[in-house]
Amino acid sequence: MIAAAKRMVTENLGAKVLSVAIASLLWIAIVGEQELATAIDVPVEYRNFPKAYEVSSGMVNRVNLFVRGPSGKMNDTFLKDVAVVVDLEGVKRPGDWTFNLDNRAVRVPSGLQLERAIPTQIRMRFEERFARDVPVQIRYAGNPMPGYRIASQELSPEHLRVVGPRSHVEHLQSIDTDPIDLNGIISEFETRVSTFVDDPQLRIDGNSTVRVRLVMERIGPGLEQ
């Protein structure tokens, strides 16, 4: 009996000792792994954007997240999978809507935990999508050449359609062209030039370039340019 027990202990002793050592090291690595917290900057994704509405204010592009987890997972391999997704499916009417950046909106890999987001909420204002034809205004760089003035100017098209939140579209008075340099122009001149809407919530529907045709004329002494 004693001999049998002794054989059970001593048989393959080296392999048994190695197994115990490996198990001990794994236990130490798992139990003794230090927990860390870090702050990361993450882009915000928006899902199910309502087709009938536009965001007039409050949209956030990036948020800061405080994430906690074992030190072995606090690296780019795991942190790159952290994502913020705001679902807009519930937006059914214009007005202010608040979205919480909690565990439902923030996705973190297994083993990591969201401590908090900054900001913790996003409040967005939605307005009816609206379109309107807005007049284009020609901008010039500098003055005509000495002794010349602009006799006539043609613009085609004279209006461009602008789309966006209703209040922003209704507030827009005109669309500016990029500046046209008058230096060296003494007769007829035609060019295509881009236009610009100075409101990030608005966009031009379709082609944003226009054709400008200028006719310069010579003026006599004492006449205003």
Backbone as CSV, one residue per row, in Angstrom:
resi,resn,N_x,N_y,N_z,CA_x,CA_y,CA_z,C_x,C_y,C_z
1,MET,0.822,-1.205,0.000,0.000,0.000,0.000,0.861,1.262,0.000
2,ILE,1.807,1.252,0.934,2.717,2.401,1.009,3.558,2.501,-0.254
3,ALA,3.990,1.319,-0.738,4.817,1.287,-1.963,4.045,1.822,-3.154
4,ALA,2.753,1.455,-3.216,1.927,1.932,-4.331,1.765,3.448,-4.285
5,ALA,1.536,3.958,-3.079,1.396,5.403,-2.935,2.679,6.129,-3.297
6,LYS,3.795,5.495,-2.905,5.096,6.110,-3.217,5.329,6.173,-4.712
7,ARG,4.904,5.052,-5.397,5.079,5.036,-6.856,4.232,6.121,-7.526
8,MET,3.020,6.356,-7.001,2.143,7.375,-7.588,2.757,8.768,-7.478
9,VAL,3.485,8.961,-6.369,4.092,10.277,-6.177,5.332,10.445,-7.023
10,THR,6.147,9.415,-7.091,7.451,9.530,-7.757,7.387,9.268,-9.253
11,GLU,6.351,8.603,-9.722,6.266,8.275,-11.152,6.059,9.553,-11.970
12,ASN,6.862,9.732,-12.991,6.825,10.947,-13.837,6.924,12.217,-12.990
13,LEU,7.820,12.171,-12.048,7.943,13.280,-11.107,8.305,14.585,-11.800
14,GLY,9.176,14.505,-12.795,9.606,15.722,-13.496,8.458,16.402,-14.217
15,ALA,7.611,15.614,-14.888,6.478,16.179,-15.606,5.481,16.797,-14.651
16,LYS,5.276,16.121,-13.510,4.335,16.655,-12.529,4.820,17.966,-11.937
17,VAL,6.099,18.015,-11.622,6.652,19.261,-11.084,6.528,20.393,-12.089
18,LEU,6.796,20.084,-13.371,6.687,21.106,-14.422,5.256,21.602,-14.557
19,SER,4.273,20.686,-14.473,2.867,21.080,-14.587,2.467,21.998,-13.446
20,VAL,2.917,21.636,-12.230,2.593,22.473,-11.080,3.221,23.848,-11.227
21,ALA,4.456,23.898,-11.730,5.136,25.177,-11.905,4.424,26.052,-12.922
22,ILE,3.996,25.445,-14.059,3.285,26.209,-15.085,1.963,26.730,-14.549
23,ALA,1.225,25.876,-13.834,-0.053,26.303,-13.259,0.148,27.446,-12.275
24,SER,1.202,27.373,-11.492,1.472,28.427,-10.519,1.777,29.741,-11.213
25,LEU,2.580,29.667,-12.285,2.925,30.891,-13.024,1.695,31.521,-13.667
26,LEU,0.815,30.676,-14.229,-0.413,31.192,-14.834,-1.302,31.846,-13.788
27,TRP,-1.404,31.243,-12.616,-2.234,31.807,-11.551,-1.691,33.161,-11.100
28,ILE,-0.371,33.229,-10.988,0.257,34.492,-10.587,0.024,35.564,-11.646
29,ALA,0.126,35.154,-12.947,-0.039,36.118,-14.038,-1.454,36.660,-14.081
30,ILE,-2.446,35.770,-13.821,-3.840,36.192,-13.910,-4.244,36.997,-12.683
31,VAL,-3.982,36.422,-11.514,-4.403,37.063,-10.281,-3.591,38.311,-9.985
32,GLY,-2.326,38.265,-10.298,-1.458,39.378,-9.935,-1.338,40.451,-10.985
33,GLU,-2.097,40.330,-12.133,-1.988,41.340,-13.190,-2.587,42.658,-12.707
34,GLN,-1.837,43.713,-12.879,-2.258,45.015,-12.384,-3.390,45.581,-13.232
35,GLU,-4.369,46.204,-12.604,-5.459,46.856,-13.307,-5.105,48.320,-13.522
36,LEU,-5.347,48.782,-14.743,-4.998,50.151,-15.106,-6.221,50.855,-15.665
37,ALA,-6.139,52.183,-15.701,-7.169,53.009,-16.336,-6.481,53.987,-17.273
38,THR,-7.133,54.275,-18.387,-6.544,55.202,-19.350,-7.649,56.009,-20.006
39,ALA,-7.279,57.160,-20.544,-8.215,58.015,-21.281,-7.877,57.942,-22.758
40,ILE,-8.880,57.745,-23.595,-8.676,57.669,-25.039,-9.670,58.584,-25.740
41,ASP,-9.252,59.097,-26.869,-10.083,59.968,-27.697,-10.672,59.120,-28.820
42,VAL,-12.007,59.090,-28.921,-12.684,58.170,-29.837,-13.666,58.946,-30.719
43,PRO,-13.716,58.660,-32.031,-14.716,59.307,-32.886,-16.116,58.797,-32.580
44,VAL,-17.105,59.649,-32.811,-18.499,59.285,-32.592,-19.127,58.909,-33.936
45,GLU,-19.758,57.743,-33.976,-20.483,57.304,-35.162,-21.977,57.475,-34.911
46,TYR,-22.704,57.880,-35.975,-24.145,58.062,-35.867,-24.840,57.056,-36.785
47,ARG,-25.806,56.340,-36.216,-26.510,55.288,-36.944,-27.979,55.683,-37.098
48,ASN,-28.575,55.250,-38.222,-30.000,55.491,-38.501,-30.340,56.978,-38.482
49,PHE,-29.558,57.738,-39.230,-29.791,59.182,-39.298,-31.131,59.450,-39.990
50,PRO,-32.002,60.257,-39.384,-33.324,60.493,-39.986,-33.215,61.243,-41.309
51,LYS,-33.944,60.761,-42.321,-33.825,61.350,-43.652,-34.542,62.689,-43.774
52,ALA,-35.539,62.927,-42.933,-36.346,64.136,-43.081,-35.785,65.319,-42.304
53,TYR,-34.766,65.094,-41.461,-34.282,66.151,-40.576,-32.793,66.403,-40.762
54,GLU,-32.389,67.586,-40.311,-30.990,67.989,-40.311,-30.612,68.399,-38.891
55,VAL,-29.336,68.214,-38.544,-28.842,68.648,-37.238,-28.434,70.112,-37.353
56,SER,-29.063,70.960,-36.551,-28.724,72.389,-36.587,-27.695,72.758,-35.530
57,SER,-27.572,71.950,-34.470,-26.560,72.210,-33.445,-26.405,70.974,-32.565
58,GLY,-25.251,70.923,-31.877,-25.039,69.895,-30.869,-24.319,68.643,-31.319
59,MET,-24.069,68.496,-32.616,-23.393,67.275,-33.061,-21.951,67.264,-32.569
60,VAL,-21.530,66.144,-32.002,-20.185,65.977,-31.462,-19.441,64.968,-32.325
61,ASN,-18.218,65.301,-32.697,-17.438,64.411,-33.559,-16.579,63.420,-32.779
62,ARG,-16.098,63.842,-31.596,-15.210,62.984,-30.810,-15.524,63.161,-29.324
63,VAL,-15.288,62.088,-28.545,-15.452,62.153,-27.092,-14.242,61.499,-26.421
64,ASN,-14.026,61.854,-25.158,-12.988,61.219,-24.347,-13.621,60.138,-23.479
65,LEU,-12.987,58.973,-23.456,-13.470,57.856,-22.659,-12.418,57.448,-21.637
66,PHE,-12.858,57.192,-20.410,-11.990,56.601,-19.410,-12.318,55.112,-19.350
67,VAL,-11.314,54.287,-19.660,-11.494,52.839,-19.741,-10.581,52.169,-18.728
68,ARG,-11.108,51.147,-18.051,-10.347,50.406,-17.042,-10.252,48.937,-17.449
69,GLY,-9.085,48.312,-17.110,-8.924,46.897,-17.410,-7.547,46.408,-17.023
70,PRO,-7.299,45.114,-17.183,-5.984,44.550,-16.855,-4.903,45.141,-17.742
71,SER,-3.724,45.264,-17.188,-2.632,45.923,-17.918,-2.326,45.233,-19.238
72,GLY,-2.542,43.930,-19.295,-2.246,43.204,-20.528,-3.144,43.568,-21.683
73,LYS,-4.286,44.199,-21.385,-5.214,44.583,-22.449,-5.239,46.091,-22.692
74,MET,-4.458,46.832,-21.945,-4.433,48.285,-22.119,-3.377,48.663,-23.148
75,ASN,-3.611,48.216,-24.366,-2.695,48.521,-25.468,-3.510,48.774,-26.720
76,ASP,-2.826,49.211,-27.775,-3.519,49.603,-29.001,-4.301,48.459,-29.622
77,THR,-3.844,47.227,-29.452,-4.524,46.080,-30.046,-5.958,45.977,-29.550
78,PHE,-6.166,46.212,-28.253,-7.503,46.137,-27.681,-8.225,47.480,-27.754
79,LEU,-7.522,48.564,-27.476,-8.171,49.872,-27.385,-8.682,50.359,-28.740
80,LYS,-8.108,49.874,-29.837,-8.561,50.329,-31.155,-9.978,49.861,-31.464
81,ASP,-10.446,48.853,-30.728,-11.797,48.338,-30.955,-12.852,49.060,-30.124
82,VAL,-12.440,50.013,-29.297,-13.416,50.803,-28.537,-14.145,51.736,-29.515
83,ALA,-15.476,51.774,-29.440,-16.257,52.581,-30.383,-17.433,53.224,-29.669
84,VAL,-17.822,54.407,-30.169,-19.007,55.103,-29.679,-19.995,55.195,-30.831
85,VAL,-21.168,54.602,-30.651,-22.193,54.584,-31.698,-23.490,55.143,-31.118
86,VAL,-23.954,56.263,-31.666,-25.194,56.891,-31.222,-26.290,56.535,-32.219
87,ASP,-27.333,55.881,-31.726,-28.441,55.440,-32.579,-29.522,56.520,-32.600
88,LEU,-29.811,57.040,-33.790,-30.781,58.120,-33.948,-32.140,57.617,-34.432
89,GLU,-32.373,56.339,-34.348,-33.609,55.766,-34.887,-34.854,56.344,-34.206
90,GLY,-34.734,56.716,-32.939,-35.904,57.217,-32.212,-36.301,58.638,-32.531
91,VAL,-35.515,59.351,-33.340,-35.829,60.749,-33.659,-36.970,60.782,-34.669
92,LYS,-38.144,61.205,-34.204,-39.339,61.195,-35.049,-39.937,62.583,-35.261
93,ARG,-39.354,63.592,-34.632,-39.893,64.948,-34.763,-38.760,65.949,-34.577
94,PRO,-38.928,67.192,-35.056,-37.903,68.212,-34.834,-37.840,68.600,-33.366
95,GLY,-36.698,69.176,-32.966,-36.527,69.624,-31.592,-35.239,69.109,-30.985
96,ASP,-35.119,69.238,-29.664,-33.926,68.805,-28.941,-34.067,67.345,-28.521
97,TRP,-32.991,66.584,-28.764,-32.957,65.181,-28.375,-31.641,64.917,-27.649
98,THR,-31.729,64.211,-26.507,-30.555,63.921,-25.687,-30.210,62.438,-25.784
99,PHE,-28.913,62.156,-25.927,-28.423,60.782,-26.038,-27.347,60.565,-24.983
100,ASN,-27.501,59.495,-24.205,-26.554,59.151,-23.158,-25.399,58.329,-23.716
101,LEU,-24.195,58.696,-23.326,-23.005,57.937,-23.736,-22.670,56.952,-22.618
102,ASP,-23.481,55.899,-22.527,-23.301,54.886,-21.498,-22.884,53.576,-22.157
103,ASN,-23.052,52.470,-21.435,-22.619,51.174,-21.957,-23.413,50.720,-23.176
104,ARG,-24.574,51.321,-23.397,-25.337,50.972,-24.597,-24.769,51.647,-25.840
105,ALA,-24.166,52.798,-25.640,-23.617,53.543,-26.782,-22.122,53.301,-26.974
106,VAL,-21.417,52.906,-25.914,-19.968,52.713,-25.976,-19.664,51.215,-25.986
107,ARG,-18.970,50.781,-27.022,-18.584,49.373,-27.124,-17.124,49.225,-26.725
108,VAL,-16.866,48.313,-25.775,-15.492,48.036,-25.348,-15.249,46.543,-25.464
109,PRO,-14.023,46.117,-25.793,-13.706,44.690,-25.903,-13.889,43.977,-24.563
110,SER,-14.066,42.680,-24.630,-14.214,41.861,-23.424,-12.992,42.032,-22.523
111,GLY,-13.247,42.209,-21.231,-12.166,42.394,-20.266,-11.927,43.835,-19.908
112,LEU,-12.442,44.778,-20.733,-12.315,46.201,-20.446,-13.649,46.738,-19.939
113,GLN,-13.599,47.821,-19.216,-14.795,48.402,-18.611,-14.799,49.909,-18.808
114,LEU,-15.957,50.435,-19.210,-16.112,51.880,-19.356,-16.311,52.503,-17.991
115,GLU,-15.426,53.433,-17.637,-15.579,54.181,-16.396,-16.517,55.372,-16.589
116,ARG,-16.258,56.169,-17.598,-17.123,57.299,-17.910,-16.728,57.892,-19.252
117,ALA,-17.643,58.649,-19.807,-17.380,59.376,-21.050,-17.458,60.864,-20.767
118,ILE,-16.667,61.638,-21.490,-16.707,63.098,-21.400,-16.903,63.655,-22.819
119,PRO,-18.058,64.226,-23.107,-19.213,64.421,-22.223,-19.972,63.116,-21.998
120,THR,-20.833,63.104,-20.975,-21.633,61.915,-20.699,-22.921,61.898,-21.509
121,GLN,-23.291,63.054,-22.078,-24.493,63.161,-22.886,-24.238,64.051,-24.096
122,ILE,-25.010,63.813,-25.128,-25.004,64.671,-26.313,-26.431,65.148,-26.521
123,ARG,-26.616,66.473,-26.618,-27.942,67.023,-26.934,-27.875,67.661,-28.307
124,MET,-28.669,67.131,-29.224,-28.669,67.592,-30.600,-30.026,68.199,-30.937
125,ARG,-29.977,69.272,-31.713,-31.218,69.891,-32.180,-31.447,69.508,-33.640
126,PHE,-32.615,68.956,-33.902,-32.984,68.546,-35.254,-34.022,69.515,-35.808
127,GLU,-33.841,69.871,-37.071,-34.794,70.732,-37.766,-35.203,70.074,-39.077
128,GLU,-36.304,70.548,-39.596,-36.764,70.074,-40.895,-35.715,70.368,-41.968
129,ARG,-35.480,69.383,-42.823,-34.575,69.616,-43.958,-35.261,70.562,-44.938
130,PHE,-34.516,71.598,-45.360,-35.109,72.649,-46.183,-34.135,73.010,-47.297
131,ALA,-34.684,73.375,-48.460,-33.862,73.766,-49.607,-34.376,75.083,-50.170
132,ARG,-33.459,75.927,-50.611,-33.827,77.232,-51.168,-32.767,77.692,-52.150
133,ASP,-33.203,78.383,-53.221,-32.266,78.968,-54.176,-31.759,80.296,-53.626
134,VAL,-30.438,80.408,-53.517,-29.816,81.579,-52.894,-28.967,82.302,-53.940
135,PRO,-29.037,83.645,-54.004,-28.248,84.382,-54.999,-26.742,84.274,-54.749
136,VAL,-25.994,84.269,-55.858,-24.535,84.210,-55.799,-23.984,85.625,-55.931
137,GLN,-22.989,85.929,-55.122,-22.370,87.262,-55.138,-20.915,87.129,-55.557
138,ILE,-20.500,87.898,-56.559,-19.125,87.847,-57.052,-18.214,88.637,-56.125
139,ARG,-17.104,88.027,-55.771,-16.092,88.716,-54.959,-14.884,89.005,-55.838
140,TYR,-14.291,90.199,-55.633,-13.107,90.596,-56.405,-11.918,90.793,-55.477
141,ALA,-10.758,90.488,-56.008,-9.519,90.735,-55.280,-8.846,91.952,-55.895
142,GLY,-8.737,93.016,-55.102,-8.087,94.222,-55.603,-9.015,95.061,-56.469
143,ASN,-8.445,96.056,-57.097,-9.176,96.994,-57.939,-8.820,96.779,-59.404
144,PRO,-9.665,97.292,-60.313,-9.310,97.212,-61.737,-7.989,97.924,-62.024
145,MET,-7.412,97.604,-63.155,-6.181,98.254,-63.578,-6.403,99.761,-63.688
146,PRO,-5.381,100.573,-63.439,-5.533,102.036,-63.561,-6.077,102.420,-64.932
147,GLY,-7.103,103.245,-64.907,-7.698,103.689,-66.168,-8.791,102.779,-66.679
148,TYR,-9.175,101.763,-65.921,-10.217,100.829,-66.351,-11.247,100.652,-65.239
149,ARG,-12.426,100.217,-65.656,-13.475,99.860,-64.706,-14.294,98.707,-65.287
150,ILE,-15.104,98.100,-64.427,-15.960,97.000,-64.872,-17.186,97.591,-65.556
151,ALA,-17.311,97.327,-66.848,-18.461,97.835,-67.601,-19.674,96.941,-67.399
152,SER,-19.465,95.629,-67.345,-20.580,94.702,-67.131,-20.043,93.396,-66.576
153,GLN,-20.926,92.686,-65.889,-20.576,91.373,-65.363,-21.764,90.441,-65.516
154,GLU,-21.468,89.196,-65.915,-22.504,88.181,-66.066,-22.146,86.989,-65.195
155,LEU,-23.173,86.412,-64.630,-22.987,85.290,-63.722,-23.947,84.187,-64.118
156,SER,-23.433,82.977,-64.248,-24.291,81.853,-64.619,-23.854,80.580,-63.879
157,PRO,-24.754,79.987,-63.092,-26.094,80.465,-62.760,-26.037,81.587,-61.720
158,GLU,-27.099,82.352,-61.625,-27.142,83.450,-60.669,-27.558,82.987,-59.278
159,HIS,-28.159,81.803,-59.189,-28.595,81.241,-57.912,-28.132,79.787,-57.809
160,LEU,-27.867,79.364,-56.600,-27.549,77.965,-56.330,-28.467,77.469,-55.221
161,ARG,-28.817,76.190,-55.304,-29.703,75.620,-54.281,-28.895,75.182,-53.074
162,VAL,-29.338,75.631,-51.903,-28.683,75.310,-50.644,-29.630,74.448,-49.806
163,VAL,-29.050,73.412,-49.160,-29.837,72.472,-48.363,-29.282,72.445,-46.950
164,GLY,-30.189,72.330,-45.959,-29.752,72.226,-44.567,-30.901,72.458,-43.620
165,PRO,-30.623,72.681,-42.341,-31.687,73.007,-41.384,-32.414,74.274,-41.803
166,ARG,-33.733,74.266,-41.648,-34.548,75.376,-42.148,-34.064,76.741,-41.644
167,SER,-33.805,76.868,-40.343,-33.423,78.175,-39.797,-32.121,78.676,-40.405
168,HIS,-31.179,77.761,-40.679,-29.898,78.152,-41.259,-30.085,78.578,-42.717
169,VAL,-30.888,77.821,-43.459,-31.105,78.150,-44.874,-31.815,79.489,-45.005
170,GLU,-32.830,79.726,-44.179,-33.576,80.971,-44.269,-32.736,82.183,-43.875
171,HIS,-31.738,81.966,-43.033,-30.888,83.068,-42.583,-29.837,83.449,-43.628
172,LEU,-29.507,82.540,-44.530,-28.446,82.791,-45.517,-28.918,83.793,-46.563
173,GLN,-28.152,84.871,-46.729,-28.527,85.930,-47.667,-27.908,85.737,-49.050
174,SER,-26.680,85.253,-49.092,-26.004,85.104,-50.386,-24.889,84.080,-50.274
175,ILE,-24.416,83.644,-51.431,-23.286,82.722,-51.538,-22.155,83.465,-52.226
176,ASP,-20.973,83.445,-51.675,-19.837,84.170,-52.253,-19.037,83.269,-53.183
177,THR,-18.520,83.892,-54.250,-17.544,83.196,-55.079,-16.162,83.340,-54.450
178,ASP,-15.232,82.511,-54.890,-13.840,82.763,-54.546,-13.419,84.076,-55.212
179,PRO,-12.482,84.812,-54.603,-12.113,86.121,-55.166,-11.534,86.002,-56.583
180,ILE,-11.957,86.918,-57.445,-11.426,86.990,-58.809,-10.424,88.134,-58.857
181,ASP,-9.205,87.813,-59.253,-8.140,88.813,-59.317,-8.319,89.661,-60.577
182,LEU,-8.484,90.966,-60.398,-8.696,91.876,-61.530,-7.389,92.366,-62.152
183,ASN,-6.278,92.019,-61.548,-4.990,92.489,-62.061,-4.741,91.968,-63.478
184,GLY,-4.462,92.867,-64.398,-4.129,92.504,-65.778,-5.320,92.372,-66.693
185,ILE,-6.547,92.506,-66.190,-7.741,92.376,-67.031,-8.096,93.749,-67.593
186,ILE,-8.054,93.868,-68.945,-8.340,95.162,-69.575,-9.392,95.047,-70.675
187,SER,-9.909,93.840,-70.904,-10.943,93.677,-71.935,-11.963,92.660,-71.426
188,GLU,-12.392,91.751,-72.276,-13.331,90.719,-71.849,-12.574,89.599,-71.149
189,PHE,-13.241,89.034,-70.152,-12.601,87.967,-69.367,-13.688,87.014,-68.891
190,GLU,-13.440,85.720,-69.036,-14.406,84.713,-68.595,-13.672,83.609,-67.838
191,THR,-14.283,83.162,-66.754,-13.665,82.115,-65.946,-14.741,81.351,-65.192
192,ARG,-14.377,80.176,-64.725,-15.233,79.422,-63.814,-14.617,79.502,-62.426
193,VAL,-15.462,79.708,-61.435,-14.961,79.937,-60.089,-15.834,79.173,-59.091
194,SER,-15.217,78.735,-58.019,-15.947,78.010,-56.982,-16.690,78.976,-56.077
195,THR,-17.704,78.458,-55.411,-18.476,79.243,-54.458,-18.328,78.635,-53.068
196,PHE,-18.689,79.429,-52.066,-18.478,78.995,-50.690,-19.644,79.438,-49.813
197,VAL,-20.148,78.486,-48.991,-21.193,78.792,-48.004,-20.529,78.794,-46.635
198,ASP,-20.581,79.937,-45.979,-19.883,80.090,-44.699,-20.764,79.622,-43.537
199,ASP,-21.202,78.378,-43.619,-21.986,77.759,-42.555,-21.793,76.254,-42.684
200,PRO,-21.138,75.617,-41.715,-20.849,74.184,-41.832,-22.089,73.305,-41.838
201,GLN,-23.250,73.856,-41.435,-24.477,73.059,-41.421,-25.186,73.060,-42.781
202,LEU,-24.675,73.871,-43.712,-25.310,73.988,-45.020,-24.433,73.388,-46.108
203,ARG,-25.074,73.002,-47.190,-24.340,72.460,-48.335,-25.050,72.880,-49.624
204,ILE,-24.249,72.989,-50.673,-24.796,73.328,-51.989,-25.214,72.041,-52.687
205,ASP,-26.421,72.034,-53.185,-26.955,70.858,-53.866,-26.536,70.886,-55.330
206,GLY,-25.628,70.001,-55.688,-25.164,69.946,-57.077,-23.844,70.665,-57.269
207,ASN,-23.620,71.125,-58.490,-22.370,71.768,-58.858,-22.226,73.107,-58.142
208,SER,-21.088,73.328,-57.504,-20.882,74.558,-56.727,-20.040,75.587,-57.471
209,THR,-19.733,75.362,-58.745,-18.976,76.347,-59.522,-19.920,77.160,-60.399
210,VAL,-19.530,78.395,-60.688,-20.321,79.264,-61.553,-19.412,79.863,-62.614
211,ARG,-20.043,80.342,-63.689,-19.293,81.001,-64.766,-19.440,82.510,-64.601
212,VAL,-18.304,83.207,-64.651,-18.304,84.672,-64.527,-17.695,85.255,-65.805
213,ARG,-18.407,86.216,-66.403,-17.912,86.926,-67.593,-17.868,88.410,-67.286
214,LEU,-16.694,89.003,-67.463,-16.486,90.421,-67.189,-16.146,91.153,-68.491
215,VAL,-16.604,92.395,-68.581,-16.200,93.286,-69.673,-15.634,94.539,-69.022
216,MET,-14.363,94.828,-69.320,-13.706,96.024,-68.787,-13.725,97.116,-69.845
217,GLU,-13.804,98.361,-69.407,-13.743,99.471,-70.342,-12.776,100.534,-69.832
218,ARG,-12.219,101.225,-70.812,-11.267,102.298,-70.481,-12.040,103.545,-70.087
219,ILE,-11.552,104.262,-69.096,-12.231,105.478,-68.636,-11.307,106.671,-68.799
220,GLY,-11.922,107.844,-68.971,-11.147,109.052,-69.141,-10.749,109.646,-67.802
221,PRO,-9.904,110.617,-67.803,-9.469,111.293,-66.579,-10.637,111.882,-65.828
222,GLY,-10.639,111.754,-64.542,-11.661,112.344,-63.685,-12.895,111.490,-63.500
223,LEU,-13.003,110.404,-64.260,-14.156,109.497,-64.101,-13.844,108.466,-63.033
224,GLU,-14.843,108.126,-62.231,-14.630,107.122,-61.197,-14.544,105.733,-61.815
225,GLN,-13.746,104.911,-61.176,-13.626,103.534,-61.666,-14.834,102.726,-61.203
